[in-house]
């Protein structure tokens, strides 16, 4: 999440949008983020120019909700959970977003719930009922999309690394998957635990730390 970066630069209250539409190629009609659970659409915006942003999208036939800051933050966490869970499981199994939802749903739901618990704890918010259904419905709406992991930036602070390693001992399934994909190979100063040591319990402390302290985002040019 970019909030810490924005806050450092006094931009935490700028107009922000969660975009749930996509254009497959130049000239193609946009695919709106409407699902069988949220037929009104999922794209949302918050901030000073939110209404203007929504009006621009609506003029092009795309739905957009104007939300207050609290509601927007909740939706932002859900979107982060979606991309984190579906991409990781999809890359692990070499399948599309739709196949993640249809063939690996149990694994994905476990990961969604872990990330949600951690994110809510770190941000001091709660997510409404039906989160899993909303995220799975969005996956069905873009079922043909491929899955990919573009980049993970390792943490450079020795203190953060030590806290991260201590947190790994709480054994979330998120790190079973990361281990399987050998993401941790670049953090070679830490021994990797075998997968048999991992369980789904007590994921929240580690993931709450990650949400709050680690920058697993693309650097801003």
N, C-alpha and C positions, 0 to 999 in steps of 0.2 A: 504494500500500500504506500502511496506517495505522501500521505499526510505529514509524516515527520519532515520530509524534504521541503514540502510546501510551507510548513510552519516556520522552519528556519529562515525562510525568505519572506515571511510576512504575507504569504499567499493562501493561508488556510481557509480564508473566507471568499476566495474567488469563485466565479461560476464554474461548476463542475458537472459533468454528465456521465452517466453510465449508459453506454451505447450497446444496444442489443440488435442492431440491424447490420447487415453486411451486403457488400456488392461483390459478386464472384469474379467479375472482370469488367473492364471499361465498357460502358454502354449498356450493361445489363441492368435490369430493374432491381432496386434494393429488396432484400428479403427482410421483412420486418420481424421483430422479436415477439410475435404473438404465438401463444401456445394453447393447448387444450385446457390448461389450468388457469392461464392468464390471457384470455382472448382480447383484453383491453391493451395488451402490450406491456413490455418490461422496461423499455428505455425510460430513463428518469433524469431529471436535472434539478440542481439546487444552486441558489446564489442570486446576485443582483440582477443578472440578465437572463434568469431562468425562463421567464415568460417569453422573451424574445426568441430564445433558442428553441423552445417548444413550438412557437408559431412558425419558425422557419421549417422545422421538420414536418409539421402538420400540413404546410403548404405543398410539400412534396409527397403527401400521402402516408407519412410515417407517424406512428403514435408516440407520444412523449408525455410523461407525467411530471408535474412540478411538485416537488416534495420539500418539506421543511428539513432542517439539518439533521435531526434525529432519525427521521424516516429514511433520509438519503443515506446516512451512515449504515443503517441496517441493510439496505439494499446493496450498498457497496461491499459489505462483508460477504453477503450471499454471492455476489458475482466473483469475488476473489476465491471463495470456496469452490465455486463451480469450475473455474479454470484450473485451479490447483488439483482438485480431485480427478476430474475427467481426463485432463491431459496426462497426469501421472499414471493412472491405471491404463489409459489407452496406449501410451508408449510402452509400458511394460508388456502388454499383450499384443502389440502391433496391430491395433484395430482402430476403426473410426469412432467418432463420438456416439453414434447410434448403437454400435456394437458394444461399447462400454455399458450403456444403459440396459441393453437387452441381454447380454451374455455374461456380464461381470457386475451385476447390480449389487449383490450382497457386499462384495469387496469395496465397491464405490460408496455405498451408503455408510459403511463402517468408517471410511476415511472422511466423508462429509461430516458425520457426527463428531468425530474427533476434532476436526478443524473448527467446527462451529463452537464447540465447548471452549476451545482455547481462544478463539477470536473474541467471543463474548466476554470472557474473563479479562482479556487484555484491554478491550475497549470500554468495558463497563456498560454493555448494552445487552439486549435480548432479541432473539429473532422470533418472529411470529410462528404460529402453528402452520404446518404444511410446507416447511422449508424443503424437505427432501423431495416431496411431490413437485414443487415448483422447479427445482433444479433438474429433476429427471424429465419433466415435461419440456424444458428448454432443450435438453439434449435430443429429445425426439424431434423437435422442430428443426434442428440442424444436423440430423442424423448422418448425412453424407460428409460432414466436415472431417478432415483428418485430425489426428492428434499429434502433438509435437511439444518438445521441451526445448526452448531456444537457448536459455542461458541461466546459469546460477552463479551469482557473485559470492565468493567465499568471504568470510568475515575476517578482518585484518587485526582486530583488537585481541591481544592475548587473553585479556580478562573475559571478553565475550566468548572466545573459543573455549575457555575452561568452563564457563557457565553452560555453554552449549553441550559440551561433552558430559558434564554432570547431568544435564537434562536428558541426554540420550538413555540414561539408565532407567528412565521411567517407561521406556519401550513402547512408543506409539507405532501403530502399523504404518504411518507415514514414512518412518525411517526404515522399515522393512523394505518398502518399495524403493526408496532412494538407494538403499544398500544394493538391492538387486540390480539397479541400473548403474551402480558403481559411481554415483555422483560424489561419494565421499573420498574417492581415490585422490582427489586434488588436495584434500586435507590430510596429507600423509603422516602428519605427526600424531594422529589419533588412531589407535588400533580399532578395527571394526569388530563389533560383536557378531557372532554367528546368528543367523535368523532364528535359530531355536531359542535364543535368549529373549526374543521380542514377544510382546503380547499387546492386546488392545487396551490394557488398563493404565490409568494414570497418565494419559496423553496430555491432558490440559496444562500441567505446569510447564512442560517443555515448549509446547506450541504457543502458549501465552507469551513465553519469553521471546520466541521467534517473531511473533506478530509485533511485539513491542520494541525489539532491539535489532533485528537483522534486516539487511537490505537485500532481499531476493527479488530485485527489480532491475530493469534495464537502466544503465546510466543515462543521464540526460546529456546530450551533446553540448 
